[in-house]
Amino acid sequence: MDLDFTKVPTPCYVVDERLLIKNLEILKKVEEEAGCRILLATKAFSMYETFPLIAQYLSGVTSSSLHEARLGYEEMGKEVHIYAAAYKEEEFDKIMHYCNHIVFNSFSQWNKYKEKVKAAGKTISCGLRINPEYAEVETEIYNPCAPKSRMGITLEYFEGEDLEGIEGLHFHAMCEQNSDTLERILKVVEEKFGAYLHQMKWINFGGGHHITRADYDLEKLIKCIKHIKETYDIEVYLEPGEAVALNTGYLVSTVLETLHNDIDIAILDTSAACHMPDVLEMPYRPQIIGSGLAGEKAYTYRLGSATCLAGDVIGDYSFDAPLKEGDRLVFCDMAHYTMVKNNTFNGINLPSIVLYSEKEGFKIIKSFGYEDFKSRL
Ligand SMILES: *Cc1c(COP(=O)(O)O)cnc(C)c1O
């Protein structure tokens, strides 16, 4: 680790452009070797300062709302796709303005909006989200294919419907998974929906592909994409979010206070609830540079935030030396699903957003204050 984290204000998210480029190069290689298109799912990572860089590698963005679509259109300027479980009537004209692919979650949504799309005065490629009813996601809140899911059309509700005007099918059934999972999902998708794929122009494999992880099997992914492309003569899209920003960023925090209640406790100027909500939601244990598991190194602390939420605890970590006021702790892999999900609960200030690049070093992109808290209330 060559970054000097004492040079930034805390709390702050630091994205290291060099690491982002490393991921983008892998994704670009997949695009080229497999002949597919990869989109950034902005839901996971919307730090638009980096969008011009991302645009040099990827084909565009996929969005989950009008605001995300607009951000992708204005800041990236390439393909803009959208999927939402339902669209708001008063937003739909704007959605058509910003997007060139619209994925509908049901035939009734498609039927509601298809005349508008036809009259749009621009080419918009429309697709339907299918639900293969097969996934290998164990965390229930991240499984879009669980029974009674609201996401996508199952075969039972797909058969016999009019597909006139529909050019693509979209599925999203993965979360942080390798290409062997994709291979098994595709087998189900082909068995159930293969007959329809012959009439489509494109298929979108959704997100959840952990493509930039060290043990990811790229060859299998490329093989899967080529197989679908060749069998059905269609374009393949992938829309990972997490994989674009995986391991490219940090959350830097300062120890405010240490105390003792049976165990040693350290209070930080960052919060799991406010700044890294997935730590509590998923839940998971983020890595801290230079730390170990509880008891592994000489000094173990429970790390908590300054909020009033009793459960706003990041976890138990051990260190080589006692923690003291002013020490910096650096949480790893904090670029994705952090700044897009953070909040000002308890009036806790939002972390600054910092970009590190070879050319410019640390650059503070944004810092926040009272107005950001007040303006949302
Ligand atoms: C969340 C989501 C993605 C991105 O998922 P990652 O796990 O971040 O890769 C892509 N497409 C859809 C429809 C999603 O809901």
The ligand as an ORCA input file, in Angstrom:
! r2SCAN-3c Opt
* xyz 0 1
  C     -27.973     -4.837     -8.840
  C     -28.133     -5.071    -10.280
  C     -27.003     -5.111    -11.127
  C     -25.593     -4.981    -10.599
  O     -25.310     -6.001     -9.717
  P     -23.826     -6.217     -9.105
  O     -24.049     -7.288     -8.101
  O     -23.401     -4.940     -8.499
  O     -22.952     -6.652    -10.221
  C     -27.228     -5.287    -12.462
  N     -28.480     -5.442    -12.973
  C     -29.575     -5.418    -12.185
  C     -30.914     -5.560    -12.800
  C     -29.440     -5.239    -10.823
  O     -30.528     -5.216    -10.053
*
